[in-house]
Amino acid sequence: MSEIKIDQLGNNNELKRGLKSRHVTMISLGGTIGTGLFLASGGAIAQAGPGGALLAYALIGVMVYFLMTSLGEMAAYMPTSGSFSTYATKFVDPALGFALGWNYWYNWAITIAAEIAAVSLIMKYWFPESSSILWTILFIVVVLSFNLASVKAFGEAEYWFAMIKVATVIVFIIVSFLMIFGILGGNDPVGFTNFVKDDAPFNGGFLALFGIFLAAGFSFQGTEMLGVTAGETDDPGKNIPKAVRSVFWRILLFYIFAIGAIGLLIPYTDSRLLSEDIATSPFTLVFENLGVAFAASVMNAIILTAMLSAGNSGLYAASRMLYQLAVEGKAPKLFMKVTSRGIPMYALLATLAVGSLAFLASFFGDGVVYIWLLNASGMSGFIAWLGIAISHYRFRRAYVAQGHSLSDLPYVSKFFPFGPLFAFALCMIVVLGQNYMAFMGGTIDWYGVVVSYIGLPLFAALWFGYKFKHKTKIVPLEDCDLSNK
């Protein structure tokens, strides 16, 4: 570490543009494929039926696509690692940008802690008597090494992590539909028998559908990394739009087809779908029905890849956000410093330190502090999405108000103003409805309310605290800073 050259504060504190089009596309895509698909999709089908799960994930998928077109328009025009934090500062209110940036950094720092804990559990599937400390240290060394090497090394690691997940889902979908039509598996064609069994395709009514709708939102978090990568993409005007255009179809392919296949092959009444054990993952169950030996071990390895990918990309996103906050004077200047390879090392180390401390908190007091930290970060992704929708609405209006032509933009979202407004409304429903059950009983479950919504007052404290201290105001459209340098 002592051999790493640290540039002095000044004009050389800039990140390197080393990410190619394939890196950006895979980072964005890989962010949506994880335990939400591999494990939680089974529970979604069991609770709302195959049709309910499909509808809930489809609605969230459309919302995410609108958000990505909004983010893509701004990122292609103004590529920066600060992403929606910088956009909110320039187009809405500096206080909102400050709160969004620190909120997003905290979200990923705590997510790293969750991945550290999860990796230890995954490895104990194969090595039950092994030490958790060993796997924790190994995980930290791996993700730190990829991030410290260079942005290109990070991009390559994420590319191959995502490729493994993508290949798994594609093979799963192909195999599933061959089994549905009786071509594989040695059984008669299943057809739509399970899809309409008992109360299917919709089970549990509106509240069950709404509950899955809320949970589905967590599965898609990570796609907004598309904006963070713009600051280190070699040709953002070309690569960002290309990645945005591919997001929708791949979300459709991976989530809708995969959930549809599971709903057709496994009855929603199968109690194993409610389990979050890898051995009863819907993917594992389908591969076992096909006769694949060691299906659980294979899926365990793939989920381990997903965990490494989440930790790797989370450390990247958080460190770049912290770096940009420092550049804008919203974080200590120390975090502006970069290595000769363009890596914000101090931002990396600070983020990893916070994540590791949060992980250590899980060992004290029955993990109460850790649980509260996780709950506080649970809302952060949705808050970031709200920030994207608001920023894009203001950006487009400011761009037109200042006399610019839309034809000059590298990429134009075709869904304005409906896209950001629809995404904002749907995302607000997800945020406010997080624990609607706490209000459904004879008395309000105040503990449940505080646990579920703790992220909102923390975000408000950041926003209004900065606003009070610096006396910031909403930026008039005519004064919005549209300089893309």
Secondary structure, DSSP 8 states (H G I E B T S, - for coil): -TTS-B--SSTT------B-HHHHHHHHHHTT-SHHHHTHHHHHHHHHHHHHHHHHHHHHHHHHHHHHHHHHHHHHHS--TTHHHHHHHHHT-HHHHHHHHHHHHHHHHHHHHHHHHHHHHHHHHH-TTS-HHHHHHHHHHHHHHHHHH-HHHHHHHHHHHHHHHHHHHHHHHHHHHHHHTTSSTTS---TTTGGGSTTTTS-SHHHHHHHHHHHHHHHTTTTTHHHHHGGGBS-HHHHHHHHHHHHHHHHIIIIIIHHHHHHHHS-TT-GGGG---GGG-HHHHHHHHHT-TTHHHHHHHHHHHHHHHHHHHHHHHHHHHHHHHHHTTSS-GGGG--BTTS--HHHHHHHHHHHHHHHHHTTSGGGHHHHHHHHHHHTHHHHHHHHHHHHHHHHHHHHHHTT--GGGSSS--TTTTHHHHHHHHHHHHHHHTTTGGGGTSSS--HHHHHHHHTHHHHHHHHHHHHHHHHT-----GGG------
